[in-house]
Amino acid sequence: MAHFVPLCKYSQDDGVIFISIDDNEVHNLRKICDEVFGEGNFIAELIIHSNPRGRQSNKYFHLSHEYILVYSKNENNLQIYG
């Protein structure tokens, strides 16, 4: 968690962070990010199809995706264009 604190401290008020992680730790990372950035600054949990054949590390299923967590420093200052 200590690695995220400088990111939050030195980023701009309209800053956004995208963090890529696999399914093994996405829930733990979400808890840490909620503490550092605040639950209200959670923007999205994106699912990325990264490996069409799937990873062979799972005993029952071959997983083919990863997650990207998106947090803003201050959701009130966030502007998304698109």
C-alpha positions in Angstrom: 0.0 0.0 0.0 2.9 2.4 0.6 3.6 2.5 -3.1 0.2 4.0 -3.9 0.4 6.9 -1.4 2.9 8.9 -3.4 0.9 8.4 -6.6 -2.2 9.9 -4.9 -0.2 12.6 -3.2 1.6 13.9 -6.3 -1.0 13.4 -9.0 -3.1 16.3 -10.3 -6.7 16.8 -8.9 -8.2 15.5 -12.2 -5.7 12.6 -12.3 -6.8 9.0 -13.1 -4.9 5.7 -12.5 -5.4 2.5 -14.4 -4.1 -0.7 -12.7 -3.9 -4.0 -14.6 -4.1 -7.2 -12.5 -5.3 -10.8 -12.9 -8.2 -12.5 -11.1 -6.0 -13.8 -8.2 -5.6 -10.5 -6.5 -8.2 -8.1 -8.0 -10.3 -8.2 -4.8 -7.4 -7.4 -2.5 -6.2 -4.6 -4.8 -9.7 -3.1 -4.9 -9.7 -3.0 -1.0 -6.3 -1.3 -1.0 -7.2 1.2 -3.6 -10.5 2.0 -1.8 -8.4 2.9 1.3 -5.8 4.9 -0.6 -8.0 6.7 -3.2 -11.4 6.5 -1.4 -14.4 4.3 -2.4 -16.1 7.3 -3.9 -13.2 7.7 -6.4 -13.6 4.3 -7.9 -14.6 4.7 -11.5 -14.7 1.3 -13.1 -13.5 -2.3 -13.2 -12.7 -3.2 -16.8 -12.4 -6.7 -18.1 -9.8 -7.2 -20.8 -9.8 -10.3 -23.0 -6.1 -10.9 -23.0 -5.5 -14.6 -24.0 -8.0 -16.3 -26.3 -6.7 -19.8 -25.4 -6.7 -19.1 -21.7 -4.1 -19.5 -19.0 -3.3 -23.1 -18.1 -2.8 -22.2 -14.4 -6.4 -22.9 -13.3 -7.3 -26.5 -12.5 -10.9 -26.4 -13.9 -11.1 -23.5 -16.3 -8.7 -21.8 -18.7 -9.1 -18.1 -17.9 -8.7 -15.6 -20.7 -9.1 -12.2 -19.1 -7.5 -9.7 -16.8 -8.9 -6.7 -14.9 -8.1 -3.0 -15.0 -9.2 -1.0 -12.0 -9.8 2.7 -12.7 -9.6 5.3 -9.8 -9.6 9.0 -9.9 -7.8 11.3 -7.4 -11.0 13.4 -7.1 -14.1 12.1 -8.8 -15.6 15.6 -8.7 -12.8 16.9 -10.9 -12.9 14.0 -13.4 -13.8 14.8 -17.0 -14.0 11.9 -19.4 -14.5 12.7 -23.1 -15.6 10.2 -25.7 
